Amino acid sequence: MKHLPLIICAFLASYTYAQSVKGGKVNTESSKLANKLDTAKKQEGWTIRGTNTLLLNQAAFSNWIAGGINSVASTARVDYEFNLKRGKNIWENRVLAGYGLRSEENRKATKAEDVFDLTSKYGYQLGKSAWYSALALNLRTQFAKGYDYSKPNQSYISNAFAPGYITFGAGIDYVPNDNFQLSVHPLTSRFTIIADKGVFDPDGDGILTDAYGANFNENLVYQLGAYFGGRYKVKLMENILLDNRFGIFSNYLEKPKNMVLSYSGVLDMKVNKFISTQITADLFYDDHQIGKLQLKETLGVGLTYKFGKY
């Protein structure tokens, strides 16, 4: 619970930044916001867009008296959206995937990033408002084995679908345009999948332990709860776009105050049509993992190819 304000503030900071007040009311159509955000309502038909990114980091040293280790790191990311609006119906689909490796001289390569995240949402417009009754499905996992590199003698602690998370919820969404949405889903089922028994034996000594909220003889954990989340995209400056997402899940069945919290932010600074600098920040908290706030931050310069309207 103590990390909840941090995640909410991170999401709302950019939203508040883009607001102005007129006549005692928040005016999201003001001239200040108009230059930063496309506030047009969702368009009829298909909206398809995608971003392909290859980020590179490299350091080389030769007879450098201050010292250093030769290293190279690369990360490939894709972010695709396939959205349909037809009358009162909207269907939104998003695929996020990323994988990266870092290699240092005389050392084994280590993972810098590993994520697969698929979301599909259906909504039916309530009257002529921006509110929709909604159903949402999310699948999140990783591609390859994960290790705690601070413990070189330890075996892997995660793998594809170990854990994997499937979340299915029903509720209402507020979707005024393509750049802002809120979801309130009071009936949400969350499944934690443990498809690889090896994560129950991280020390490789045959002594099995619980992992990700599952007993060592289980491969599926079910939770029923409420989900609250959102997304906000804002153009801070010309060629600088900030994309925020956050999610909060509370389990009705066990310790509802111990929420699963997540925040993801991508700051994309475009140099030209094919080159950009990206800074990403991910925060995650789950009692069923390590019970501490997890933070991942990356910075990279690389090649970017986008298609569709952004």
HUJOFEN-V338700 format. One record per run of one state. SS is the DSSP state (h for helix, s for strand, l for the rest). FROM is the first residue (numbers start at 1). TO is the last residue. If there is no record, write none. Layout:
BEGIN
SS,FROM,TO + SS,FROM,TO
END
This chain:
BEGIN
l,1,3 + h,4,17 + l,18,20 + s,21,22 + l,23,24 + s,25,26 + l,27,30 + h,31,34 + l,35,44 + s,45,59 + l,60,70 + s,71,86 + l,87,88 + s,89,104 + l,105,109 + s,110,125 + l,126,130 + s,131,141 + l,142,145 + s,146,146 + l,147,157 + s,158,159 + l,160,161 + s,162,177 + l,178,179 + s,180,194 + l,195,196 + h,197,200 + l,201,210 + s,211,211 + l,212,213 + s,214,214 + l,215,219 + s,220,237 + l,238,239 + s,240,251 + l,252,259 + s,260,270 + l,271,274 + s,275,285 + l,286,293 + s,294,307 + l,308,310
END
